[in-house]
Structure formats: structure tokens, C-alpha cells
Amino acid sequence: MDYKIKLADGKAHLVSITSAYFKSWQVWQVKFKDGKVAMLYKMGSEWMQRNEDFLEAEVLEIIGYTIDRIIYKRTISF
């Protein structure tokens, strides 16, 4: 699904966020409009990205917070 995220630079960006499983891990694929893709996963309360991904710490936190809200909305709807 597409989400509008306001990043640290103050600009709103449209990103596509989808979830999948890699082995036993739930991962989240984030696609930006410029074609860049990042894979995120959560360890405890900390959001992480693959070594080859490009996100800065602030951007990772903002996207992780958005994913947490998506998960929360999914769980309360059931």
C-alpha cells in the first residue's frame, strides 16, 4: 500500500510499504518513488535495515514508526 510519510527534511514523500516473510522473519519492503528499495525488520523495539540499504537513522525511525502504526491498526481491527 502507498503511504505519505513526512521525513526529517520536512517534505512529504509517497512510499509503498509491503510485508513478507524471509525464512522465519517478517520483513517490510519500502519502495520510494525514485525506484530505491529498502528492506526493514524489527529486532525487539529497534527497526533495522539490510547492510546494503541506504536509509539514514532518522528516516529509518520515521518509517519504523509508520509500520508500527500499520501493525497496530491491523491488530485492533480483528
Residue pairs with C-beta under 8 A, 6 or more apart in sequence:
1 16
1 17
1 18
2 14
2 15
2 16
2 17
3 14
3 15
3 16
3 17
3 66
3 70
4 12
4 13
4 14
5 12
5 13
5 14
5 15
5 62
5 63
5 66
6 12
6 13
6 62
7 13
7 58
7 59
7 62
8 56
8 58
8 59
8 62
13 32
13 33
14 33
15 30
15 31
15 32
15 33
15 63
16 30
16 31
17 28
17 29
17 30
17 31
17 63
17 66
17 67
17 70
18 28
18 29
18 31
19 26
19 27
19 28
19 29
20 26
20 27
20 28
20 29
21 27
22 39
22 41
25 41
26 41
26 42
27 39
27 40
27 41
28 39
28 40
28 41
28 67
29 37
29 38
29 39
29 40
30 37
30 38
30 39
30 40
30 63
31 37
32 38
36 54
38 49
38 50
38 53
38 54
38 55
38 63
39 49
39 50
39 53
40 47
40 48
40 49
40 60
40 63
40 64
40 67
41 47
41 48
41 49
42 48
42 64
42 67
47 60
47 61
47 63
47 64
47 67
48 60
49 55
49 60
55 63
